[in-house]
């Protein structure tokens, strides 16, 4: 096999590996209805650092025409692990916010509630993982392995020399 061809194969494998690298800090966003309260939605966000398994921030904003409309807040105190839990009373509002992150699939489930006086609203959001992303990485890995097998087989199939 020609040396420049081997170099091209190595460069291709390195380029494919670099494309599969993902950053360690990811920000997730969601938008869902606030159940039990009419005309109000919840917009949420959180950042997760997969290198340290830490939630670095989480925020909620209530949008709509209710007693919760216009309320928002962000928790910036980091929490380690794959579950984020926040429950606190702020100016008479009882806010509960939980996030469960599955690092194997990159998906999360978030749920919570807000209560003021006799009014309670609840929310839940389940992220559906993107199936195509995992399939593309698997296909790319299979292609690289197949190319390695073919190249290794070509090296072994050298015709015998007659002396």
N, C-alpha and C positions, 0 to 999 in steps of 0.2 A: 504494500500500500504506500502510496506517495506521501511524503512528510507533510506537504501542504494540505492534502486531503484530511489527514489526521488532525491537523491544526484547525481546519474548518469544522470538523465534527466536534472537537472540544469547545470551540467558540459557540457553536449552536447549543450544546448542552448547557453551557454557562448562561447564555442568553435566556434559555427556557427556564432555568432555575431562578434567575433574577426576577423574571416576570411573575413567578409564583410567590415571591416574598410579599408578605403583608405587614403593614405597620402595626405597632403594638398598641397604640391608643386609637380607639374608635369612638365616635359620637353617634348615638342612636336617637332618633326622634319618633314620636308617635302622636296621633290625634284620634280621640275617641269620644263618644257621648258620655255625659254624666247622667247615669241612671237615677231615677227618682226625683229629678229636677228638670223641668221643661226648658227647652231652648238654651241649653248650656253644654259646652264641650270642654274637654280637657286636652291641652297640648303639653306634652312632656318631653323631656330630653335628659340624657345622662351620658357620661363619658366613662369608658371602661378601659383600663390599661391591662392588656393580656399578659404583658411581660411580668407584672407584679401582682396580677389578679386583684386589682384594686379599682373600686368605683371612685373617681376623682371629683365628680360633681353630679348633681341631679336636680332638675327643676320642674316645676309645674306652673301652668298658667290656666286659669279658668276664664273662658270666653263665653259671653252670652247675656241673656236677659234674665238674671236671677240674682239672689243675694250673694252668690259666689262670683258673679261676673266681674272681671277686672282684678281679681286676686291673683298674685303670683309670688313665687319665691324660689330660691335656689339654695340647696345644701352643698357647701363646699368642703365640709369635713370628710376626708377620705375614709372609706370603709373597705377592709380587705375581705376577700372571699368571692364567691359567686352569687351571694345574696345581699341585697341592700335593703335595710329596714329603717324607716323614719316614722316616728309617731310623736306628735307634740301638739300642745295647745298654744295657739298664738292669737292674742287679742280676742279670746272667746271662741275662735274657730279651732276645732279639733281636726288635725290633718294626719292621715295615715297614708304611707306610700311605700310599697314593697316592689322590688325588682328581683327576679330570679333569672340569671344569665346562664345559658348552657354553652360553654366554650367549645364543645365538640361540634355543634352544629352552627354556632354563631347566632343562635336565636334567643329570644328572651320573652318572658311573660311579666307584665307589670299590672298591678292592681292596687286599689286604695279607696279611701273615702274621705269625705269632708263633712263636718257637722257644725251647725250653728243654730242654737236654740232647739227647735223641734224639727228642723229640716236637715235631712241627710241625703247626700248624693254619693253614689259609688261608681267606680269605673274599673274596667279590665281591658287589657289589650294583649293579644298573643301575636307575636311576629311569626310569619311563615317564612322559613328559610328558602333562599333561592336555590333551587335544585340544579340549575344550569352551571353555577359557579363550581360546585363540587365535581360535577361531571367533566367540566373542561380541565380541571387539574388532574383528574384521574386519566382522561384521554391523553393528555400531554405526558404524564408519567409513563403510561403504557407505550406511547410512541418512542420515547427515549430508551426504554428498556428493550423494545423490539429492535431498534437501530443498533443497540449494543450487542445483541445476540447475533444479528446479521453480520456486523463487522467482525465479531470474534470468530464466527464461522468461516468468513472469507480468509482470515489469517491462517487458519488451520488447513485450508484446502489448497495448499501449495503443491504443484505437480512434483513428483519425484524426479530427481536428476539422474540421468544415466551416465555412468563414468566409463 
